[in-house]
């Protein structure tokens, strides 16, 4: 896959996401120049970027809107 820019990896219940992150980073991170982030960090960056880009006020409506947009990226 030469044109993929993101992969979603879901871990099985009981498996530590940090352990999977470390395994993927160790095997592919440097060689493939990967940036590995948990979904919560991706969502936080999306919220921060949208807030900054659109200069949305920090009220209930904008937070709800951003949360709904971020929910499309998965759990």
PyMOL commands that set and color helices and strands:
alter all, ss='L'
color gray80, all
select helices_A, chain A and resi 17-29+39-54+60-71
alter helices_A, ss='H'
color red, helices_A
deselect
rebuild
show_as cartoon
